[in-house]
Amino acid sequence: MPAQAAVIDGKLVEGPETLDVLDPSTGTLLDRTLRGTGEHVDAAVAAARAASREWAHTPYSERSAILRRIGELIRRDRGEFALLESQDTGKPLAQACADTDVAARYFEYYANTMEAFFGHSLPPNGDFVAYTRHVPFGVTGHIIPWNYPLQIGCRTIAPAIAVGNCAVVKPAEEAPLSVLKVARTALEAGLPAGVLNVVPGLGAQAGAALAGHAGIDHLSFTGSVPVGAAVAHAAAENVIPVVLELGGKSPNIVFPDADLDAAIPVIVKSMLQNAGQTCSAGSRLLVHEEVRDEVLARIDEALRGVRIGPGPQDLDLGPLISAKQRDRVTQMVQRAADSGARQLGGPGQVELPEGGFYFPPTVFTDVDPAQEIAQEEVFGPVLAAMSFGTVDEAIQLANGTQYGLIAAAWTRNLDVAHVMAEEIRAGQVYLNTYGGGGGVEYTFGGFGKSGYGREKGFEALKGFCQTKTIVTKVTR
């Protein structure tokens, strides 16, 4: 099996060392990629730097047309992208199809919005005329996670190149295939060589080389808190700004007047999507004591009907990404059970497919808010349920972790809804919904240890630029 090559300076670059990419649904070999090294990263950064001036000076209309074409080609190859993403990550095919649509939408959205992204004139000040311009950083680094490689890859690549940067991307070694395909698709769409470079490899090698590279001007990272902190430290050595998206412990908050017929399916979906391997997973349930028993019973009933199997079979729940991740989730669930939390479902309660890295849906009730299962990101199909009696208690529980990525409140009471939206410390707060159906336009980013900086929406364009002020003295 020939290994997938890196894409550097518009060329497919091979090498003697390769990495195995496993199918998480079976645990068997899916593909191989180049095992990128620091030398490959150096070459990619050099290619991006060489292309950066011409790309930054390419008219907006031309850049916009190329981005729009990339989106068109992703849609043309929707079936190929979705199947590849499903096989590479294990997620059900319908979820991979949705990710593909969102990936295309990022290029379409930024192709449209970039033409309205411009500086502004400043108020006259005597004999001085001043205005601002948005200037691309130059070379941007992107370290992409394994849970949503296609969607998150396009989420950072599209706005970066839209405003005139050239990108160097390191996809996760567990799931690099769709990002490599995006790079090849971009070349087909007419993106100039060097504007988008993708180097697969290990995080400790290619990822570390990119994070600490003196030749980049900006870095985006999505992943865990410890690795994010290390990446930020490495970038700080070169005084390089970083956007960190580090995950969360996001709650669905259910009040007694909530429409449970609407809420329950969404809560279950937010727990199970991508096997819970989602930074914005609804991994906590805060439920009013008046409806606690009914809500838990209905969630338990819904989970009993969950179909588990390989991603391409398009069932409800696929595998975790790796044996390592499955072991981590298993250990956290066991510690929660040992600490006294009551368990619904979980290991031994559901028949799992043979092979692969599957883990059953698991709900813990009567959880102490200080317990690990209520505080730390599990990254598996695991829900920690707690009850409350008042709005203030709900707010305290919602804000009671180190994270602050997203939250949802379910209530018909407009006053309560607005109080929750105001008081919850999270980058996104949803009212009577959760997740926003992809929400390319919705600015995304966290409070606390969920990270800093913002992605998605118009804010992402600002994040990939620096503001330059130009002042002219007028002689009368």
SVG drawing of the C-alpha trace seen along z (x, -y; Angstrom):
<svg xmlns="http://www.w3.org/2000/svg" viewBox="-44 -76 59 86">
<polyline fill="none" stroke="black" stroke-width="0.4" points="0.0,0.0 1.7,-3.3 1.7,-5.9 -0.3,-9.2 2.2,-12.0 2.5,-15.4 1.5,-18.4 4.3,-20.9 4.7,-23.8 2.1,-22.3 3.8,-18.9 3.2,-15.5 6.2,-14.8 7.0,-11.2 9.6,-9.9 11.1,-6.7 9.3,-6.7 5.5,-6.1 2.7,-6.1 -0.1,-3.5 -3.6,-4.9 -6.0,-2.5 -9.7,-2.0 -11.2,-2.5 -14.3,-0.4 -12.1,2.7 -8.7,1.8 -7.1,2.8 -4.9,0.9 -6.8,-1.7 -4.0,-3.6 -0.5,-4.9 0.9,-8.4 4.3,-10.0 5.8,-10.3 6.7,-14.0 9.8,-15.4 11.1,-18.7 12.7,-19.0 9.4,-18.6 7.9,-21.3 10.9,-23.6 10.2,-23.0 6.5,-23.7 7.1,-26.9 9.7,-28.0 7.1,-27.3 4.4,-29.3 6.8,-32.2 7.8,-32.3 4.2,-32.4 2.9,-34.8 3.6,-38.2 2.0,-37.3 -1.0,-35.7 -1.5,-38.6 -1.5,-41.0 -3.9,-38.8 -7.1,-40.8 -9.9,-39.9 -12.1,-38.9 -9.6,-36.3 -9.0,-34.9 -12.8,-34.7 -13.2,-32.8 -10.7,-30.2 -12.2,-29.7 -15.6,-29.3 -14.2,-26.7 -12.7,-24.7 -16.1,-24.6 -17.7,-23.5 -15.2,-20.7 -15.7,-19.4 -19.4,-19.3 -18.7,-17.5 -16.7,-14.8 -19.1,-14.8 -19.4,-11.0 -15.7,-10.4 -15.0,-12.9 -17.7,-11.6 -16.7,-8.0 -13.1,-8.8 -13.9,-10.8 -16.2,-8.0 -13.5,-5.4 -10.8,-7.5 -12.6,-8.7 -15.2,-6.0 -18.2,-8.4 -21.5,-7.4 -21.7,-8.2 -24.5,-10.7 -22.4,-12.7 -19.4,-12.6 -21.7,-13.8 -22.8,-16.7 -19.1,-17.5 -18.4,-17.5 -21.2,-20.0 -19.9,-22.2 -16.4,-22.0 -17.6,-23.2 -19.6,-25.9 -16.6,-27.4 -14.9,-28.1 -18.2,-29.4 -18.9,-31.6 -15.4,-33.2 -15.4,-33.6 -18.5,-35.8 -17.6,-37.6 -14.0,-38.5 -15.2,-41.1 -16.9,-43.0 -13.9,-42.7 -12.1,-46.0 -10.7,-48.7 -12.3,-52.0 -11.6,-55.7 -10.8,-57.4 -12.4,-60.7 -10.5,-63.8 -7.9,-65.2 -6.8,-68.6 -4.5,-68.3 -4.3,-64.5 -6.2,-61.9 -6.1,-58.3 -7.5,-54.9 -7.0,-51.3 -6.2,-48.2 -6.4,-44.5 -3.1,-42.9 -2.5,-39.1 0.0,-37.7 1.9,-36.0 2.4,-32.3 -0.1,-30.6 0.4,-27.2 -2.6,-24.9 -2.5,-21.9 -5.7,-19.9 -7.3,-17.3 -8.5,-13.8 -12.2,-14.2 -13.3,-16.5 -10.3,-16.7 -12.3,-17.7 -14.5,-20.3 -12.0,-21.8 -9.3,-21.8 -11.5,-23.8 -12.7,-26.0 -9.2,-27.4 -7.7,-27.0 -10.5,-28.9 -10.4,-32.2 -6.6,-32.1 -6.1,-31.9 -9.1,-34.1 -7.5,-37.2 -4.1,-36.5 -2.2,-34.2 -0.4,-31.0 -1.0,-28.0 1.1,-25.1 -1.1,-22.3 -0.3,-19.4 -3.2,-17.0 -3.6,-14.5 -1.7,-11.2 -4.8,-9.2 -7.0,-10.8 -5.0,-12.8 -6.7,-11.6 -9.4,-14.1 -7.1,-17.1 -4.6,-15.7 -7.5,-15.4 -8.5,-19.0 -5.0,-20.1 -5.1,-18.1 -8.6,-19.5 -7.4,-23.1 -4.7,-22.6 -7.3,-21.3 -9.3,-24.5 -6.4,-26.7 -4.9,-27.6 -1.3,-28.6 1.5,-26.4 2.7,-27.1 -0.5,-28.7 -1.7,-25.5 0.8,-22.9 -0.1,-19.8 2.5,-17.7 1.2,-14.5 3.3,-13.2 3.5,-12.6 2.6,-15.4 5.8,-15.0 7.8,-15.5 6.0,-17.4 3.6,-19.0 6.3,-20.2 8.4,-21.4 5.5,-23.5 4.5,-24.9 8.0,-26.0 8.9,-27.2 10.4,-30.7 9.2,-31.0 5.5,-31.1 3.6,-34.2 0.4,-32.8 -0.7,-29.4 -4.1,-27.7 -4.4,-24.7 -7.4,-22.4 -6.8,-19.7 -6.4,-19.0 -5.5,-21.5 -2.0,-20.0 -0.9,-19.9 -2.4,-23.3 -0.4,-24.8 2.7,-23.2 2.0,-24.5 1.3,-28.0 4.6,-27.9 6.5,-26.8 5.0,-29.6 5.6,-32.1 9.4,-31.5 9.1,-33.1 6.4,-35.7 3.8,-34.1 0.1,-34.7 -1.9,-31.5 -5.6,-30.6 -6.4,-27.7 -9.6,-25.7 -9.2,-23.2 -12.5,-21.5 -15.2,-21.7 -17.6,-20.1 -20.7,-21.6 -24.1,-21.3 -27.7,-20.9 -29.7,-22.6 -33.3,-21.4 -35.9,-23.5 -39.3,-22.1 -41.2,-23.9 -39.0,-22.6 -40.5,-21.0 -39.1,-17.5 -40.2,-16.1 -37.9,-18.6 -35.1,-18.5 -34.6,-14.7 -33.6,-13.8 -31.2,-16.8 -29.6,-15.9 -29.1,-12.4 -27.6,-13.5 -25.3,-16.0 -23.9,-13.1 -23.5,-10.5 -22.4,-12.6 -19.0,-11.3 -19.1,-8.9 -18.9,-11.9 -15.5,-12.8 -16.6,-16.4 -15.2,-19.5 -18.7,-20.8 -20.3,-17.5 -23.2,-17.8 -21.4,-15.8 -23.2,-17.2 -26.9,-17.2 -28.2,-19.7 -31.9,-18.8 -34.4,-20.4 -35.4,-18.1 -39.1,-18.3 -38.4,-16.6 -35.3,-14.7 -36.8,-11.2 -38.8,-11.7 -35.8,-13.1 -33.4,-10.4 -36.0,-7.7 -36.6,-9.0 -32.8,-9.3 -32.3,-5.8 -35.1,-4.6 -33.6,-6.4 -30.1,-5.0 -31.5,-1.4 -32.4,-1.7 -29.0,-3.0 -27.5,-1.1 -23.7,-0.6 -21.4,0.3 -18.9,-0.8 -19.1,-4.3 -19.9,-3.5 -22.9,-1.4 -24.4,-4.7 -25.9,-3.6 -26.2,-5.8 -22.9,-5.3 -19.5,-4.5 -16.2,-3.6 -13.8,-5.7 -10.7,-6.8 -8.2,-4.4 -7.5,-1.7 -5.7,-4.4 -8.8,-6.5 -11.1,-3.6 -8.8,-2.7 -8.9,-6.3 -12.7,-6.4 -12.9,-3.0 -10.7,-4.1 -12.6,-7.3 -15.9,-5.4 -14.6,-2.9 -13.3,-5.6 -16.7,-7.3 -18.5,-4.0 -16.0,-3.3 -16.6,-6.8 -20.3,-6.1 -22.1,-7.6 -25.0,-5.5 -24.6,-4.1 -27.1,-3.5 -25.8,-1.4 -22.1,-1.2 -19.7,1.7 -21.3,5.1 -24.8,3.7 -24.7,3.5 -23.5,5.9 -20.7,4.3 -19.4,5.2 -16.3,7.4 -13.1,5.6 -12.7,1.9 -12.7,-0.5 -16.3,-0.7 -17.7,-2.0 -21.3,-1.8 -23.4,-4.8 -23.1,-5.4 -25.0,-7.8 -24.1,-8.6 -26.7,-9.9 -26.4,-11.4 -23.1,-12.8 -21.2,-14.9 -20.3,-18.1 -16.7,-17.8 -16.2,-14.3 -13.8,-13.8 -16.7,-12.7 -18.4,-16.0 -15.3,-18.1 -13.1,-16.6 -13.6,-16.0 -14.1,-12.3 -14.3,-12.4 -16.6,-9.4 -20.4,-8.7 -20.6,-9.4 -23.1,-11.7 -22.9,-13.1 -26.3,-14.0 -26.8,-16.4 -30.0,-18.0 -30.7,-21.5 -33.6,-23.3 -33.2,-27.0 -31.9,-29.2 -29.0,-30.2 -28.1,-26.6 -28.2,-25.9 -25.9,-28.8 -23.5,-27.7 -23.4,-24.2 -23.1,-25.4 -20.1,-27.6 -18.6,-25.0 -15.8,-23.7 -12.6,-25.0 -14.2,-25.0 -16.6,-27.4 -17.2,-26.4 -20.9,-26.1 -24.1,-25.5 -27.8,-25.1 -30.8,-26.1 -34.2,-24.4 -37.1,-26.6 -40.3,-28.3 -39.7,-31.2 -38.2,-34.1 -36.8,-35.7 -35.0,-32.5 -33.7,-32.1 -32.1,-35.5 -30.7,-35.2 -29.0,-32.0 -27.7,-33.5 -26.3,-36.4 -24.8,-34.5 -23.3,-31.4 -19.6,-31.8 -19.4,-30.2 -18.5,-31.2 -21.8,-30.0 -25.1,-29.7 -28.1,-28.1 -31.7,-28.5 -34.0,-25.5 -31.5,-24.0 -28.0,-22.8 -25.1,-23.1 -26.8,-25.2 -26.7,-22.7 -23.1,-23.4 -23.3,-27.2 -20.5,-28.3 -21.6,-31.9 -21.6,-31.6 -18.4,-32.8 -16.9,-30.0 -14.4,-29.9 -14.2,-29.4 -13.8,-30.9 -11.4,-29.6 -9.5,-26.5 -11.6,-26.0 -9.0,-28.3 -8.8,-31.8 -9.2,-33.5 -12.2,-33.0 -13.0,-30.9 -15.9,-30.7 -18.0,-33.6 -16.7,-37.1 -14.5,-37.1 -12.2,-34.5 -11.2,-36.9 -10.2,-39.4 -8.2,-36.8 -6.1,-36.0 -5.1,-39.7 -3.3,-42.5 -4.6,-46.0 -2.4,-48.7 -3.2,-52.4 -2.1,-54.7 -1.9,-58.5 -1.3,-61.2 -0.6,-64.9 -2.5,-67.2 -0.9,-70.4 -3.4,-73.2"/>
</svg>
